[in-house]
Amino acid sequence: MNAALTALQQRLGHRFGQPELLTRAVTHRSFGADHNERLEFLGDAVLSLAVSSLLYQRFAGSDEGDLTRIRAHLVREDSLHRLALGLDLPMVLRISDGEAKGGGAQRPSILADAMEALIGATYLDGGYDAALALVGRLFAEVMSSAGTGAAEHWGKDAKTALQEWLQARRLAVPTYRITETRGQAHAQTFEVECAVPALSLSKKGEGRSRRVAEQDAARRLLDELIARDKPGSGLRD
C-alpha cells in the first residue's frame, strides 16, 4: 500500500487487513478491469442500513416517512461528494488520464460512487460492525449538530422546500431544464438547471437521473437564497 492510501486508511479510521480492497475501492472503471463498481453496489446497501440504524437511534420520535426522507438526504450524491472531499479522496482516486483531463477526479458522481465503494470494502474487510463504525464517524458532525427540528428540516425534499420558500414570498415556482447528459445509456449523468427568473438566479445540479439532478439543483439554489435572505437584501417579505 502506498503512502497516499495509508494516509486515507488513517483518515477513515479503519486498518484494512485486506489492503487490496482499499485499492479497488478507489479505482474507477476507466483505470482498469479491477474497478470499484461491485464494491459500490455492496456499499450502497450497507450505507443505507447503517444510516437507518443511526437515524432510528437519533430520532426516536420521528415516524417512518420522516426517517425515510432524512435518510435520502444523507445518502444522496451531494452528501457523499462532500464527505469524499473531506477525506481528500480526489488525491487518491485511480482514474484514466483521459478521465482525469476531463475533471473526473472532482466529479460528484465518481466521488460519491467511490465513497460507497469504501464502505463496501470496509464491510468485506471488517464486517458490519466496522462498516457501521465508519458510517458513524463519517456522519458524526452532522448527527451531533442536529437539533430537535432537524427531522422536519431534513425530511423535506429540496424541490418542495424551494417551492414553499418562493411561494411564501409570492414568487413564481422555479423552472427546470436539462443542460447536459453525459455517459453511456446505462450509466448516464444528467445536468439540470434550476432557475428563478424573477430573481435572475439559477443553479445547476447533477445526478444519475433527471429527478436526482433536479433535487440537487433545487438544493443549491435554495442554499443560495437562504444565504441572501438577510435584512436589506431585498429578498425578505
PyMOL commands that set and color helices and strands:
alter all, ss='L'
color gray80, all
select helices_A, chain A and resi 3-12+19-25+37-58+64-75+77-86+89-91+97-101+104-106+108-126+128-138+140-144+150-154+158-168+185-187+197-199+210-228
alter helices_A, ss='H'
color red, helices_A
select strands_A, chain A and resi 175-182+189-196+201-207
alter strands_A, ss='S'
color yellow, strands_A
deselect
rebuild
show_as cartoon
